Amino acid sequence: MDAVFPKKCVCCRALGGTICENCLKDVEKEFSPKMFCIDGGFVCNSAFRYEGRVRDAIKNFKFSNVKRGAQVFDVWLSKVKNYSGKINCVCSVPMFENRQKERGYNQSEVLARSLAQILGLPFENVIKKTRDNLSQRGLGSDERKENVHDVFSVSSCVKGKSVLLVDDVVTTGATLFECLSLLCLAGAKAAEGLTLANVKLSK
């Protein structure tokens, strides 16, 4: 299959492998775990700033069907914090069904499933997006909050569990706050966020 569809670097798209040696060196330098609080006092951890090779990889991962990016970056996600004994399950920020069908996959879910496997935890598809909304790109902080209000629902199966919510990029934290709040309202014992990269902290 590699002869027909040769592997390309998830960052620079050079032929030869999942990530080329030069990009791997750059990504290793860019690994900069950060912990911060979003609205409501929820904790979020992030592995990288949204810049450099990581930004290139995320764009390819989201818009160029490069799902192998999850296999590369989940290793770093798993190193952000020791989750052993602290988390019962992993879930992801969902996409609206029609949008996911158009793209073919939800990049956050791909990340979350791969990470759950590394951590030896179950992935649980507990959050649903019940209606479509505008893209968050280009919206201000207050507009982002309003845009994601009342667009998600959460299953009650999270009751009593400590849940790790995974997304690809955090900017203002509006989406994470909405989902984490709903997880707690559904009975989760605890809920925190984990993202591959952050825009908010790179400024």
Number of C-alpha atoms within 10 A of each C-alpha: 6 9 6 6 7 12 17 18 22 29 25 15 17 15 13 13 14 20 23 17 12 12 19 16 12 13 20 12 10 17 19 14 19 18 14 12 14 14 13 10 10 17 17 22 22 28 26 29 23 25 15 14 19 25 19 15 28 25 15 20 21 17 12 12 14 20 19 19 23 25 15 17 21 23 14 20 25 16 12 21 15 10 13 10 7 12 19 20 19 26 24 29 24 21 22 16 15 11 12 13 11 8 14 10 16 22 25 24 24 22 26 30 22 19 25 20 13 14 18 12 16 16 20 19 17 17 22 18 18 14 14 15 12 9 10 17 8 8 12 10 14 10 12 20 17 12 18 22 14 13 17 20 17 20 15 15 13 23 16 14 18 21 25 23 24 28 24 24 23 23 18 20 21 22 22 28 24 19 28 26 18 19 28 20 14 17 17 19 16 19 22 22 28 28 25 28 28 25 16 13 16 11 7
